[in-house]
Amino acid sequence: MTTEATVPSTSVSPTARQLWTRTRGIVLALVVLLAAAVTIAVIRSDTRHGNLDPRSADPYGSRAIAELLADRGVSTRVVTTLDEARAAAGPDTTLLVALPDLLTHRQQTGLHSATSTSGGRTVLVAPGSWSVGRLAPDVTADPATSVASALAPDCELPDARRAGTAETGGIRYTTTHLEADSCYPSERLATLLRIPATGGGDTVVLGAPDILRNDRLDEQGNASLALQLLGSRPHLVWYLPSLSDTSAADEDGERSFLDLLPAGWKWGTLQLFVAAALAALWRARRLGPLVPEKLPVAIRASETVEGRARLYRKANARDRAAAALRSTTRTRLAPLVGVPVTQAHAPEALLPALSAHLRGDGQTLHTLLFGPPPADDTALILLADQLDALEREVRRP
């Protein structure tokens, strides 16, 4: 009666613990990215929606001043393109440029050429060094800005004197125009300038937009100053520059590609870079020694030897094969002739002991155990046979 031994089944499917071990780094990276995204969203949650838009009732919008102007008979019209702004310039119109720094240099030059002789008023809200030199050629922006705060007029401009203290500040300016009114100084530099122009018009440069915003209009003399600056003509054209304006496409590359990217893309790129660096660090780390893995099947030693031999033959690595044969033979012969295994690969220790044991030619033994690699497969087979014969001879009683 014969019985068959039941071979325990082996599964190569990963367990839940193995899956968790492999994926926990990715999960952790995703959690960190999600937490960073939420944190950035919270930090940037106070984004100024409707910034300086006379149609917006948000805190940073300007609908309140537009309503007050309407009560006084001043109409307000919003334009978003340079062509509309240039066409609206005239002696009975106040043109307010809400975000001058969004204009390209060519747009700035074209807008100035249309408004300098129109006879109307042009109000520039917080223009920086990028734009003020072209929109108001006699004005220079100081690189050091001040915090918008309540400042006294300290000038002869009637509008400023009637309004009194107002929350101006921000960018500070200097001018070379002899007839300009320099008002609301901060550390001796003006935060509001009025520069007369030909034809009875003028240009007003504001260092900060606070007096136009809904949430600051009722502070100090902000409302009075804003009404007088924007209500001197029966029509107010509110120019909100747009990146979709076709006139911006004619720019001769004065801004680089990075200058045109919004801040959100830069933050996103930085996050992707950090995530890639963390992933590379996670995949490259080595924590402790390698852990041997159990094979799903048992492989006979003869199959391993044959597989390695085929690899050596496919690569024509006769030198590697001969070195492996000689090294293994020396390791097995050394204890048989009284040589420590640590000195088995030293010719000066192994060869004299073998010669004394076999009473053979030391030169022949040296060529056999330490000689050059065989020139072809036939020589390699001959070397293997000779090494086998040598081991049998040493083992013979």
Beta strands, then each sheet from edge to edge (+ up, - down):
strand 1: 75-79
strand 2: 93-97
strand 3: 121-125
strand 4: 139-141
strand 5: 150-151
strand 6: 166-167
strand 7: 173-175
strand 8: 181-186
strand 9: 189-196
strand 10: 202-206
strand 11: 235-239
sheet 1: 1+ 11+ 2+ 3+ 10+ 9- 8+
sheet 2: 4+ 7-
sheet 3: 5+ 6-
end
